[in-house]
């Protein structure tokens, strides 16, 4: 695969990031980020990106998308964009195009990250022979993992961000009841995400009979950090605690004694706040299995574009079963 020039893209609900993989190079270059709200289609953004890149001849494309990848048709979970893999491949004139889940790509990046790109928050030492867990709040909540096999690390492709969760205090139960009444289901993503921060803020304002302001997720986290809004502080405290609960559940489910890695667009920029939050306490709080979780390290991914790095190996033969691939030369759609 290193003889080919490849377009790599990480397509989320808020931002799309692109890079080029040059022959013989294992890290993407010419990385640019675009706000998805400003463009009608994915094709439009890719064409603009490629037009701005230095001279190149892209033959292959690998995209990570924030949605399940089950067929040729891709529809983002938290955005209006949709596209056909085969159609995109043909319009861009690519020989081959592969699409995988964004957190599968993030999981693939973990073994490739430098030591300084991972900041440990609590726990002991990684067990090198055990599974790794990956979780990250952004526009939504992504979940994945890496399982050690004789062929090397194998990533998981799932939708763990939509698991059902429950409250443990009267305050949490009141918040959950409001979400349940609104959606009929209490999923982790409804709370542990950018959109979850905004809705949790609105719910807490209603519970406290306070008029809500029109605040973005970034504004809420900023006001909490500045201690200028008590409700925003509570929102972030609840957010970190729920992240700890779901991350701990994931670690138990996968037996992830190799560590839990946190990515996404929110937590990496709030590292100091995470360290002072209830995250680790809620992660470890498991009765008879508290000691088990106390030993598992949690890391925050400090790399700016880890999913693009993971896509470098998307065409490796051992990952041929992951996602969907379209080959333009013979029309094969796998």
C-alpha positions as CSV (number, residue, x, y, z in Angstrom):
1,X,0.0,0.0,0.0
2,X,3.0,2.4,0.6
3,X,3.5,2.6,-3.2
4,X,0.2,4.5,-3.6
5,X,-0.8,8.1,-3.0
6,X,-3.9,7.9,-0.8
7,X,-6.5,10.4,0.3
8,X,-7.5,9.9,3.9
9,X,-10.5,11.6,5.5
10,X,-12.1,11.6,9.0
11,X,-15.8,12.6,8.5
12,X,-17.6,13.6,11.7
13,X,-20.8,15.4,12.6
14,X,-19.1,18.8,13.0
15,X,-15.7,18.6,11.2
16,X,-14.2,16.8,8.3
17,X,-10.4,16.3,8.3
18,X,-8.3,15.3,5.3
19,X,-4.7,14.4,4.6
20,X,-2.6,12.7,1.9
21,X,-0.4,9.7,2.4
22,X,2.6,9.9,0.1
23,X,4.5,6.8,-1.0
24,X,6.8,5.4,1.7
25,X,5.4,7.8,4.4
26,X,3.4,6.4,7.3
27,X,1.9,9.7,8.6
28,X,-0.5,11.9,6.7
29,X,0.6,15.3,5.2
30,X,-1.3,18.4,4.0
31,X,-3.9,18.0,6.8
32,X,-6.8,20.4,6.7
33,X,-10.0,20.7,8.7
34,X,-13.4,21.8,7.3
35,X,-16.6,22.7,9.2
36,X,-19.3,20.4,7.8
37,X,-22.1,22.9,8.3
38,X,-20.6,25.1,5.5
39,X,-20.8,22.5,2.7
40,X,-23.8,20.7,1.1
41,X,-22.0,17.5,0.3
42,X,-18.9,15.5,1.0
43,X,-17.9,15.6,-2.7
44,X,-17.8,19.4,-2.5
45,X,-15.4,19.4,0.5
46,X,-13.1,16.8,-1.0
47,X,-12.8,18.6,-4.3
48,X,-12.0,21.9,-2.5
49,X,-9.4,20.1,-0.4
50,X,-7.7,18.3,-3.4
51,X,-7.6,21.6,-5.3
52,X,-5.7,23.3,-2.5
53,X,-3.2,20.5,-2.1
54,X,0.3,20.6,-3.7
55,X,0.8,18.6,-6.9
56,X,-0.4,15.0,-6.4
57,X,-1.9,12.0,-8.1
58,X,-4.3,10.3,-5.7
59,X,-5.2,6.8,-6.6
60,X,-6.8,5.5,-3.5
61,X,-9.1,6.9,-0.8
62,X,-9.8,5.7,2.8
63,X,-12.5,7.4,4.8
64,X,-13.5,7.1,8.4
65,X,-17.2,8.0,9.0
66,X,-19.2,8.6,12.2
67,X,-21.9,6.0,11.4
68,X,-22.2,2.3,10.9
69,X,-20.7,1.0,7.6
70,X,-23.0,-1.7,6.4
71,X,-23.6,-1.1,2.7
72,X,-22.5,1.0,-0.2
73,X,-24.8,3.8,1.0
74,X,-23.4,5.9,3.9
75,X,-25.6,8.2,6.0
76,X,-23.9,10.1,8.9
77,X,-25.6,9.6,12.2
78,X,-25.4,13.2,13.4
79,X,-25.3,15.1,10.1
80,X,-27.3,15.3,6.9
81,X,-24.5,14.2,4.6
82,X,-24.9,10.9,2.8
83,X,-23.1,9.4,-0.2
84,X,-22.5,6.2,-2.2
85,X,-19.0,4.7,-1.8
86,X,-19.0,3.5,-5.4
87,X,-20.3,6.8,-6.7
88,X,-17.8,8.8,-4.8
89,X,-15.0,6.5,-6.0
90,X,-16.0,7.0,-9.6
91,X,-16.5,10.8,-9.3
92,X,-13.1,11.3,-7.8
93,X,-11.5,9.0,-10.4
94,X,-10.0,6.7,-7.7
95,X,-8.9,3.1,-8.4
96,X,-10.1,2.0,-5.0
97,X,-12.1,3.5,-2.1
98,X,-12.5,2.1,1.4
99,X,-14.9,3.3,4.1
100,X,-14.7,2.3,7.8
101,X,-16.2,3.5,11.0
102,X,-14.4,6.5,12.5
103,X,-13.7,4.9,15.8
104,X,-12.4,1.7,14.1
105,X,-9.9,4.1,12.5
106,X,-9.2,5.7,15.8
107,X,-8.6,2.2,17.3
108,X,-6.1,1.4,14.5
109,X,-4.1,4.4,15.4
110,X,-3.4,3.4,19.0
111,X,-0.3,1.2,18.4
112,X,1.1,4.0,16.1
113,X,0.8,6.9,18.5
114,X,4.0,8.2,20.1
115,X,4.4,8.2,23.8
116,X,3.9,12.0,24.0
117,X,0.6,11.6,22.2
118,X,-1.0,9.7,25.1
119,X,-1.5,11.4,28.5
120,X,-2.2,8.9,31.4
121,X,-5.0,9.8,33.8
122,X,-4.9,7.4,36.8
123,X,-4.5,3.6,37.0
124,X,-1.5,1.4,36.9
125,X,0.5,-0.1,34.1
126,X,-0.8,-1.5,30.8
127,X,-0.9,-5.3,30.3
128,X,0.7,-5.6,26.9
129,X,-1.1,-8.9,26.1
130,X,-4.7,-7.6,26.9
131,X,-7.3,-5.8,24.9
132,X,-7.5,-2.0,24.6
133,X,-10.7,0.0,24.8
134,X,-11.4,3.2,22.9
135,X,-14.1,5.8,23.7
136,X,-14.6,9.4,22.8
137,X,-17.2,12.1,23.1
138,X,-17.5,14.6,20.2
139,X,-20.7,15.5,18.3
140,X,-21.7,12.0,19.3
141,X,-20.1,9.2,21.3
142,X,-17.7,6.8,19.6
143,X,-16.7,3.4,21.0
144,X,-14.3,0.7,19.8
145,X,-11.4,-1.5,20.9
146,X,-8.4,-3.5,19.9
147,X,-8.1,-7.3,20.4
148,X,-4.7,-9.0,20.3
149,X,-4.6,-11.9,17.8
150,X,-1.9,-14.0,16.2
151,X,-2.2,-11.8,13.1
152,X,-1.8,-8.6,15.2
153,X,-4.2,-6.1,16.6
154,X,-7.8,-6.4,15.4
155,X,-10.2,-3.4,15.8
156,X,-13.8,-3.7,16.8
157,X,-16.6,-2.1,14.7
158,X,-19.6,-1.4,16.9
159,X,-22.0,1.2,18.1
160,X,-21.3,1.2,21.9
161,X,-22.1,4.8,22.2
162,X,-25.8,3.9,22.0
163,X,-25.9,1.5,25.0
164,X,-28.6,2.2,27.6
165,X,-27.4,3.7,30.9
166,X,-29.0,4.5,34.2
167,X,-28.8,7.0,37.0
168,X,-27.3,6.4,40.5
169,X,-28.4,9.6,42.3
170,X,-31.7,11.4,42.6
171,X,-30.3,14.2,40.5
172,X,-29.2,11.9,37.8
173,X,-32.5,10.1,37.8
174,X,-34.3,13.4,37.4
175,X,-32.1,14.3,34.4
176,X,-32.6,10.8,32.9
177,X,-36.3,11.0,33.3
178,X,-36.3,14.2,31.2
179,X,-34.3,12.6,28.5
180,X,-36.5,9.5,28.7
181,X,-39.6,11.5,28.3
182,X,-38.1,13.2,25.3
183,X,-36.6,10.2,23.4
184,X,-38.0,7.0,25.0
185,X,-34.5,5.7,25.5
186,X,-31.6,6.8,27.7
187,X,-28.5,6.2,25.6
188,X,-24.9,7.1,26.6
189,X,-24.6,9.4,23.5
190,X,-27.5,11.5,24.6
191,X,-25.5,12.6,27.6
192,X,-21.8,12.1,26.8
193,X,-21.4,14.2,23.7
194,X,-21.5,17.8,22.6
195,X,-25.2,17.7,22.0
196,X,-25.6,16.0,25.4
197,X,-23.8,18.9,27.1
198,X,-26.3,21.4,25.6
199,X,-29.4,19.3,26.4
200,X,-28.2,18.5,29.9
201,X,-27.7,22.2,30.5
202,X,-31.3,22.9,29.4
203,X,-32.7,20.1,31.5
204,X,-30.8,21.3,34.7
205,X,-32.1,24.8,34.1
206,X,-35.6,23.5,33.9
207,X,-35.2,21.4,37.0
208,X,-33.9,24.5,38.9
209,X,-36.5,26.9,37.4
210,X,-33.8,28.9,35.8
211,X,-34.1,30.5,32.3
212,X,-31.6,28.8,30.0
213,X,-29.2,30.8,27.9
214,X,-28.4,29.8,24.3
215,X,-25.0,28.2,24.9
216,X,-22.9,25.9,22.8
217,X,-21.1,22.9,24.2
218,X,-17.8,24.8,24.1
219,X,-19.4,27.8,25.9
220,X,-20.7,25.4,28.6
221,X,-17.3,23.8,29.2
222,X,-15.6,27.2,29.2
223,X,-17.9,28.7,31.7
224,X,-17.5,25.6,33.9
225,X,-13.7,25.9,33.8
226,X,-13.9,29.6,34.6
227,X,-16.4,28.8,37.5
228,X,-18.7,31.5,36.2
229,X,-21.9,29.4,36.0
230,X,-22.9,26.9,38.6
231,X,-25.2,25.0,36.3
232,X,-22.4,24.7,33.7
233,X,-20.1,23.3,36.4
234,X,-22.7,20.7,37.3
235,X,-23.2,19.8,33.6
236,X,-19.5,19.1,33.2
237,X,-19.3,17.2,36.5
238,X,-22.1,15.0,35.4
239,X,-20.5,14.6,32.0
240,X,-17.2,13.4,33.4
241,X,-18.9,11.1,35.8
242,X,-21.0,9.4,33.1
243,X,-17.9,9.1,30.9
244,X,-16.2,7.3,33.7
245,X,-19.2,5.0,34.2
246,X,-19.4,4.0,30.5
247,X,-15.6,3.8,30.1
248,X,-15.5,1.5,33.1
249,X,-18.3,-0.7,31.7
250,X,-16.4,-0.9,28.4
251,X,-13.2,-1.9,30.2
252,X,-15.0,-4.7,32.1
253,X,-16.8,-5.9,28.9
254,X,-13.6,-6.1,26.8
255,X,-11.2,-7.1,29.7
256,X,-9.2,-4.0,28.6
257,X,-6.3,-4.4,31.0
258,X,-4.2,-2.9,28.2
259,X,-5.8,0.5,28.9
260,X,-8.7,2.7,28.0
261,X,-8.0,5.4,25.4
262,X,-10.1,8.5,25.3
263,X,-10.4,10.5,22.0
264,X,-13.0,12.6,20.4
265,X,-13.3,16.4,20.1
266,X,-14.1,17.3,23.7
267,X,-11.9,15.6,26.3
268,X,-8.4,16.2,24.8
269,X,-8.8,19.9,25.1
270,X,-10.0,19.7,28.7
271,X,-7.3,17.5,30.1
272,X,-6.7,19.5,33.3
273,X,-10.5,19.6,34.1
274,X,-10.7,15.8,33.5
275,X,-8.0,15.2,36.1
276,X,-9.9,17.1,38.7
277,X,-13.3,15.6,37.8
278,X,-15.2,12.6,39.1
279,X,-14.2,10.6,36.0
280,X,-11.7,8.3,37.6
281,X,-13.7,7.7,40.7
282,X,-16.8,6.7,38.7
283,X,-14.6,4.6,36.4
284,X,-13.3,2.5,39.4
285,X,-16.5,2.4,41.5
286,X,-17.6,-1.2,40.9
287,X,-18.0,-3.0,44.2
288,X,-16.2,-6.3,44.1
289,X,-14.4,-5.3,40.8
290,X,-13.2,-1.9,42.0
291,X,-9.7,-3.3,42.5
292,X,-9.8,-4.7,39.0
293,X,-10.5,-1.3,37.5
294,X,-8.2,0.6,39.7
295,X,-5.3,-1.1,38.0
296,X,-6.4,-0.3,34.4
297,X,-4.8,2.9,33.1
298,X,-6.8,5.5,31.2
299,X,-5.2,7.7,28.6
300,X,-6.3,10.8,26.7
301,X,-5.2,10.9,23.1
302,X,-3.4,14.1,22.5
303,X,-2.8,13.7,18.7
304,X,-4.8,16.2,16.6
305,X,-5.8,13.7,13.9
306,X,-5.4,10.1,15.1
307,X,-8.1,8.6,12.9
308,X,-6.2,9.8,9.8
309,X,-3.1,8.0,11.1
310,X,-5.2,4.8,11.6
311,X,-6.4,5.0,8.0
312,X,-2.9,4.6,6.8
313,X,-3.3,0.8,7.3
314,X,-6.9,0.6,6.2
315,X,-5.9,-1.4,3.0
316,X,-3.8,-4.0,4.8
317,X,-5.0,-7.4,3.8
318,X,-5.6,-8.5,7.4
319,X,-8.2,-5.7,7.6
320,X,-10.0,-6.6,4.4
321,X,-13.1,-7.7,6.3
322,X,-13.6,-4.3,7.9
323,X,-15.9,-1.7,6.4
324,X,-16.8,-1.6,2.7
325,X,-14.4,-1.4,-0.3
326,X,-15.2,-0.4,-3.9
327,X,-12.7,-1.0,-6.7
328,X,-13.4,1.1,-9.7
329,X,-11.3,-1.0,-12.2
330,X,-13.6,-4.0,-11.9
331,X,-16.7,-2.7,-10.1
332,X,-16.1,-4.9,-7.1
333,X,-18.1,-3.8,-4.0
334,X,-17.1,-5.7,-0.9
